[in-house]
């Protein structure tokens, strides 16, 4: 066996493990980013619908919003 392989073989295995770990963690982070973007889009749609509902409510009130003295 080559002495260089005996010394650097374990190092190569560890570095390969780190590279695989970084690759798969990066994919998981991308999945998380996509999920968070979908949640923010849903929140944005909810806020738009609530603003529209409130806008309609104030455009055509069922009862006057003026205080009577």
C-alpha positions as CSV (number, residue, x, y, z in Angstrom):
1,X,0.0,0.0,0.0
2,X,1.2,3.5,-0.8
3,X,2.1,5.4,2.4
4,X,0.5,8.6,1.0
5,X,-2.8,6.8,0.6
6,X,-2.6,5.5,4.2
7,X,-2.2,9.0,5.5
8,X,-4.6,10.9,3.1
9,X,-7.2,8.2,2.6
10,X,-9.1,9.0,5.8
11,X,-8.8,12.7,5.1
12,X,-10.3,12.2,1.6
13,X,-13.2,10.2,3.2
14,X,-13.9,12.9,5.7
15,X,-13.8,15.7,3.1
16,X,-16.1,13.7,0.8
17,X,-18.5,13.3,3.7
18,X,-18.5,17.1,4.3
19,X,-19.1,17.8,0.7
20,X,-22.0,15.4,0.5
21,X,-23.4,16.9,3.7
22,X,-23.1,20.5,2.4
23,X,-24.8,19.4,-0.9
24,X,-27.8,17.8,0.8
25,X,-28.2,20.5,3.4
26,X,-28.2,23.1,0.6
27,X,-31.1,21.3,-1.0
28,X,-33.0,21.2,2.3
29,X,-32.4,25.0,2.7
30,X,-33.8,25.5,-0.8
31,X,-36.9,23.5,0.0
32,X,-37.3,25.6,3.2
33,X,-36.9,28.8,1.2
34,X,-39.6,27.7,-1.3
35,X,-41.9,26.8,1.6
36,X,-41.4,30.2,3.2
37,X,-42.0,32.0,-0.1
38,X,-45.3,30.2,-0.5
39,X,-46.3,31.1,3.1
40,X,-45.5,34.8,2.5
41,X,-47.5,34.7,-0.8
42,X,-50.5,33.2,1.1
43,X,-50.1,36.0,3.8
44,X,-50.0,38.6,1.1
45,X,-53.2,37.3,-0.5
46,X,-54.9,37.2,3.0
47,X,-53.9,40.8,3.7
48,X,-55.2,41.9,0.3
49,X,-58.5,40.2,0.8
50,X,-58.9,41.7,4.3
51,X,-58.0,45.2,3.1
52,X,-60.5,44.8,0.3
53,X,-63.2,43.6,2.8
54,X,-62.5,46.6,5.1
55,X,-62.5,49.0,2.1
56,X,-65.9,47.7,1.0
57,X,-67.2,48.0,4.6
58,X,-66.2,51.6,4.9
59,X,-67.5,52.5,1.4
60,X,-71.0,51.2,2.2
61,X,-71.6,51.2,5.9
62,X,-74.6,49.5,7.3
63,X,-75.1,52.1,9.9
64,X,-73.6,55.6,10.2
65,X,-70.2,55.9,11.9
66,X,-70.9,59.4,13.2
67,X,-71.2,59.9,16.9
68,X,-74.5,61.4,18.0
69,X,-74.1,64.0,20.7
